[in-house]
Amino acid sequence: NILKPIREAAPDAQIDFFIGNHEYRLIRYLADTAPALASLRCLSFSELLCLKELRIGLVHNNAQLDPEGSAYKTDFKVYGDCFTVTHGRFGGQYPAAKELANQGRSGTSGHVHTPQYYAKPTDREPYADWLITPMMADRASHGKEFVKGASTWLTGFAYFDVFPDKRAVFSQLVLQKAGIMSFGGAIYRL
């Protein structure tokens, strides 16, 4: 329901799916409850999400169950040697600063569900910055087991233009509020 429309909207784009803590739930369930099923090809993320059919890469670390042997066996991917995309490892007060310090180059991650921007240029990375992107799940129903009262989690996505020759990345955060999104001068209603 999510990946097919993205592929249709961007038929020639490189698209990668990053496994995070929510996808780990399936792995833990299979390992703990049904280890004999864990190696079934039909239960791999690639098969479950039709990644091969949609020409979408799977990014995961070696602990992931992927019987098909995905080419990306890490929990992050670097684009143009200047931009890292990862699910995210850090929480707390300043996760964007922690992610940037950990990766040493510009990038983006999710995990904490609340957008955050941090910039800290260095001699090697004069435009180094990090953007935590919001979640794409339904804000009204997602996280009720974790968040009591009003939620700071936001729904949306981010768009990035990467210029490897300049080691520069431009990001545009797109938030969804009350069923409305604004992107590229157009208004979209969900």
C-alpha atoms as one frame of an Amber mdcrd trajectory, in Angstrom:
protein
   0.000   0.000   0.000   2.946   2.369   0.506   5.772   1.099  -1.687   3.897
   0.455  -4.941   2.564   4.040  -5.254   6.054   5.367  -4.476   7.552   3.241
  -7.268   4.781   4.329  -9.649   5.411   8.000  -8.804   9.173   7.578  -9.328
   9.598   4.774 -11.881  13.311   5.367 -12.503  14.427   6.396  -8.994  16.738
   4.386  -6.783  14.589   3.400  -3.803  15.893   1.614  -0.722  13.924   0.210
   2.223  15.680   0.555   5.592  14.842  -1.947   8.290  14.390  -0.481  11.759
  13.189  -1.430  15.202   9.590  -2.038  14.103  10.681  -4.550  11.459  12.877
  -6.236  14.062   9.644  -7.326  15.751   9.025  -9.888  13.000  12.580 -11.189
  13.331  12.276 -11.500  17.110   8.882 -13.170  16.796  10.171 -15.737  14.312
  13.336 -16.413  16.313  11.487 -16.764  19.634   8.194 -18.338  18.575   8.754
 -20.126  15.284  12.482 -20.630  14.580  11.733 -23.400  12.080   9.918 -20.832
   9.911  12.614 -18.161  10.113  14.454 -19.305   6.990  11.383 -19.539   4.749
  11.891 -17.339   1.710   8.240 -16.233   1.774   8.824 -14.619   5.203  11.818
 -12.554   4.110  11.300  -8.794   3.995  12.053  -8.852   0.302   9.157 -11.242
  -0.377   6.726  -9.777   2.153   7.138  -6.274   0.743   7.563  -7.282  -2.943
  10.904  -5.456  -3.028  12.358  -7.379  -5.964   9.223  -6.851  -8.049   9.235
  -3.116  -7.228  13.037  -2.791  -7.747  13.593  -1.584  -4.188  16.828  -2.307
  -2.325  16.797  -3.711   1.213  19.177  -2.102   3.726  19.803  -4.133   6.875
  22.597  -5.387   9.070  23.910  -8.951   9.235  21.551  -9.807  12.093  18.572
  -9.489   9.746  16.836 -12.464   8.222  17.297 -12.184   4.487  17.538 -15.560
   2.773  17.990 -13.901  -0.602  21.258 -12.249   0.430  20.588  -8.545  -0.098
  23.521  -6.494  -1.376  23.184  -3.972   1.454  24.267  -5.662   4.684  24.537
  -2.676   6.951  21.998  -0.600   8.823  22.917   2.529   6.867  23.700   3.461
   3.293  25.908   6.262   1.985  24.890   8.088  -1.183  27.485  10.011  -3.186
  30.051   9.589  -0.378  28.463  12.574   1.382  24.965  11.602   2.572  24.009
   8.822   4.995  20.533   7.355   5.352  19.794   5.143   8.340  16.897   4.150
  10.530  18.573   5.853  13.463  20.181   4.617  16.650  19.866   7.480  19.078
  17.077   8.974  21.140  17.101  11.459  23.967  17.238  15.208  23.744  19.488
  15.719  20.682  19.342  12.638  18.444  20.246  14.596  15.278  23.499  15.794
  16.865  24.299  12.236  17.990  23.602  10.760  14.530  25.799  13.386  12.838
  28.633  12.763  15.292  28.308   8.995  14.788  28.293   9.099  10.964  30.654
  12.027  10.401  28.768  13.253   7.320  25.368  14.709   6.471  22.390  12.418
   6.638  18.913  11.579   7.750  17.209   9.114  10.047  13.872   8.534  11.700
  13.335   6.367  14.759  12.273   9.107  17.191   9.217  10.213  15.141   9.809
  13.915  15.760  11.688  16.065  13.231  14.914  17.680  14.339  17.658  19.499
  12.449  21.283  19.903  13.506  24.262  21.399  11.641  27.937  21.188  12.601
  30.354  21.892   9.747  33.902  20.484   9.815  36.927  21.021   7.593  36.181
  17.762   5.742  32.403  18.281   5.707  31.814  22.051   5.402  28.042  21.603
   5.023  27.524  18.764   7.523  23.992  18.565   8.858  21.482  15.944   9.938
  17.697  15.815   9.635  15.534  13.522  11.729  12.446  12.866   9.628   8.928
  12.272  10.947   7.067   8.983  10.702   4.777   7.943   7.866   2.322   6.051
  10.093  -1.080   7.353  11.125  -0.334   9.705  14.021  -3.778   9.260  15.552
  -3.335   5.535  16.164   0.418   4.928  16.195   2.291   4.856  19.480  -0.653
   4.738  21.870   1.216   2.090  23.884   4.190   4.467  24.266   2.782   8.011
  24.324   0.346   9.176  26.968  -1.583  12.393  26.323  -0.737  14.741  23.444
   1.908  13.248  21.161   4.925  15.145  19.835   5.259  12.578  17.051   4.618
  14.048  13.614   3.665  12.519  10.277   5.389  13.309   6.991   8.601  12.775
   5.059  11.628  14.652   3.761  12.952  15.263   0.272  16.699  15.547  -0.393
  18.815  16.885  -3.242  22.365  15.504  -2.994  25.297  17.195  -4.741  28.278
  14.852  -4.195  30.751  17.058  -6.066  30.070  19.883  -3.566  29.457  17.539
  -0.606  26.226  19.453  -0.110  22.731  18.185   0.612  19.554  20.251   0.613
  16.616  18.907   2.589  12.971  19.813   2.571  10.784  18.595   5.401   7.177
  17.857   4.427   4.738  17.538   7.321   1.191  16.244   7.267  -1.218  18.065
   9.575  -4.985  17.583   9.680  -4.880  15.593   6.431  -3.063  18.344   4.498
   0.472  18.430   3.062   2.253  21.259   1.258   5.105  20.357  -1.082   6.673
  22.151  -4.029   4.056  24.907  -3.970   1.150  22.448  -4.173  -1.363  21.461
  -1.497  -2.225  17.771  -1.104  -5.201  16.486   0.858  -5.180  12.975   2.218
